């Protein structure tokens, strides 16, 4: 059974049709590369999956049950985590505060509570260690390098054990060495039974770690096939419009 | 050269260092400064300002401004007394003779409602917070003038008005070396403590910092920024009304221009205390330091018999200095970070990456 199933998804922003009748699905243990030119609808589709946007029409189901996300918290509860292209970090907060933002550890009851700073710092330190990052939990994010900032964003996805991880251009702003480590992590996620959606402009990355590639152009899905049955040249042609839908 | 740790400590506690220096300066300038009476006066004068600064700090940290609080303060003071005292001279009230506790409840509710309405205009109406709160400041002030027709409301010898004097004037206890501590000072002190806890140790405070630092990121992570903004404006309005209640207890006669021009001092107090106008930064304890500094300077200049006109000039200069410090804080933070990176690399080698 598919972990995530999206049928006939449409999203309009006024007169702009960002997505038109897109079907998309992914299984556990599968990595899918989502590719397309700027404005193709990739980010919109990701935001719908992550709960930031609601589709104008269409159905979304998770593990066979219809899912309606009114906020990213709903998506998280169903095991969906996302690393945004801009990493969604608050520079004025510490690394640990950023990791736990929106799901802070608290002691108390309801509105009467206290944040558990020590526990959050310790857990964040553990996560950074697992990610082999020297990021320090009490450091402000504004002082961090690109790689450290990405470690903070990735650590967020490991707070719970997500079933589906969305990565929006994770290798866009990091060094070559870092790219290979991120790709290794994506492969590890896939190999340990997680579903992964990788949005990327980098053909090499997608063909290295993904099982399937889906291509969007002008809001429509024009290709969705196993990596082994495609090539970078074909995908490039689909993205630019040199090739029609396959 | 200062180490990263020392520089960071300096930046975080600059206001307290400045306060001590200024305090010592005034001690040397006037023999009446270091007296229990004067210290008590400093604290009492700081109380009303402190309440407003607490509200403004919440709003500033969320990345917004609230210019309307000085008018809400004036309305709160006027309305509260008006509901209680007789209509005839010399009180010029409404002649409603409302129970004082209900009157206070009405005042606080009015303040909260005004704040919430402001928050709704900004969030649902998608209007700029500066313009909305400026407009509300003018609207409320105009309403006060129209309602009172420029005449004051007085609580002369009116037992029903005692509830005001209790908060604004009544002595709570005495501390040797510091002097009489009024109920207002105790209330403001508790307010700062609770607010400090909320900002530092409560999810509400954490979300305000996130919204002020990067609203888009906060919303992407599921934080309802609009709801939090409406809530902070409601808190700001409520506290402005509370400050009005407090101030009404210190002045016998509520003039229709009560609180006019106060907003600049409120911003100065917050910014001097380290609360950034850009949002996302600052602490309640820092804001407390700013409040005490302004009150100390005001009392000190008064004891030095500095002309009130020059006091205005000095207050303006203080605001400029506060803005300058806020702008420089970014540079000081960057310097602190670069020292931090140097130290870090010395310990573990060049930063390892993901």
HADDOCK unambig.tbl for C-alpha pairs under 7 A between the chains (distance, minus, plus):
assign (segid A and resid 52 and name CA) (segid B and resid 220 and name CA) 6.44 0.50 0.50
assign (segid A and resid 71 and name CA) (segid B and resid 222 and name CA) 5.89 0.50 0.50
assign (segid A and resid 72 and name CA) (segid B and resid 220 and name CA) 6.89 0.50 0.50
assign (segid A and resid 72 and name CA) (segid B and resid 221 and name CA) 6.24 0.50 0.50
assign (segid A and resid 72 and name CA) (segid B and resid 222 and name CA) 5.10 0.50 0.50
assign (segid A and resid 73 and name CA) (segid B and resid 222 and name CA) 5.61 0.50 0.50
assign (segid A and resid 88 and name CA) (segid B and resid 217 and name CA) 4.24 0.50 0.50
assign (segid A and resid 89 and name CA) (segid B and resid 217 and name CA) 6.01 0.50 0.50
assign (segid A and resid 90 and name CA) (segid B and resid 210 and name CA) 6.06 0.50 0.50
assign (segid A and resid 90 and name CA) (segid B and resid 213 and name CA) 5.53 0.50 0.50
assign (segid A and resid 90 and name CA) (segid B and resid 214 and name CA) 5.27 0.50 0.50
assign (segid A and resid 90 and name CA) (segid B and resid 217 and name CA) 6.82 0.50 0.50
assign (segid A and resid 91 and name CA) (segid B and resid 213 and name CA) 6.58 0.50 0.50
assign (segid A and resid 92 and name CA) (segid B and resid 213 and name CA) 5.70 0.50 0.50
assign (segid A and resid 92 and name CA) (segid B and resid 280 and name CA) 6.34 0.50 0.50
assign (segid A and resid 92 and name CA) (segid B and resid 281 and name CA) 6.82 0.50 0.50
assign (segid A and resid 102 and name CA) (segid B and resid 221 and name CA) 6.04 0.50 0.50
assign (segid A and resid 102 and name CA) (segid B and resid 222 and name CA) 6.37 0.50 0.50
assign (segid A and resid 102 and name CA) (segid B and resid 223 and name CA) 6.28 0.50 0.50
assign (segid A and resid 113 and name CA) (segid B and resid 202 and name CA) 6.60 0.50 0.50
assign (segid A and resid 114 and name CA) (segid B and resid 201 and name CA) 5.26 0.50 0.50
assign (segid A and resid 114 and name CA) (segid B and resid 202 and name CA) 5.38 0.50 0.50
assign (segid A and resid 115 and name CA) (segid B and resid 201 and name CA) 5.02 0.50 0.50
assign (segid A and resid 115 and name CA) (segid B and resid 202 and name CA) 5.69 0.50 0.50
assign (segid A and resid 115 and name CA) (segid B and resid 203 and name CA) 6.83 0.50 0.50
assign (segid A and resid 131 and name CA) (segid B and resid 354 and name CA) 6.74 0.50 0.50
assign (segid A and resid 132 and name CA) (segid B and resid 354 and name CA) 6.50 0.50 0.50
assign (segid A and resid 133 and name CA) (segid B and resid 352 and name CA) 6.25 0.50 0.50
assign (segid A and resid 133 and name CA) (segid B and resid 353 and name CA) 5.81 0.50 0.50
assign (segid A and resid 133 and name CA) (segid B and resid 354 and name CA) 5.37 0.50 0.50
assign (segid A and resid 134 and name CA) (segid B and resid 351 and name CA) 6.91 0.50 0.50
assign (segid A and resid 134 and name CA) (segid B and resid 352 and name CA) 5.78 0.50 0.50
assign (segid A and resid 143 and name CA) (segid B and resid 337 and name CA) 5.93 0.50 0.50
assign (segid A and resid 147 and name CA) (segid B and resid 353 and name CA) 4.91 0.50 0.50
assign (segid A and resid 147 and name CA) (segid B and resid 354 and name CA) 5.18 0.50 0.50
assign (segid A and resid 148 and name CA) (segid B and resid 353 and name CA) 5.96 0.50 0.50
assign (segid A and resid 148 and name CA) (segid B and resid 354 and name CA) 6.41 0.50 0.50
assign (segid A and resid 151 and name CA) (segid B and resid 354 and name CA) 5.96 0.50 0.50
assign (segid A and resid 178 and name CA) (segid B and resid 353 and name CA) 6.68 0.50 0.50
assign (segid A and resid 178 and name CA) (segid B and resid 354 and name CA) 5.67 0.50 0.50
assign (segid A and resid 181 and name CA) (segid B and resid 354 and name CA) 6.73 0.50 0.50
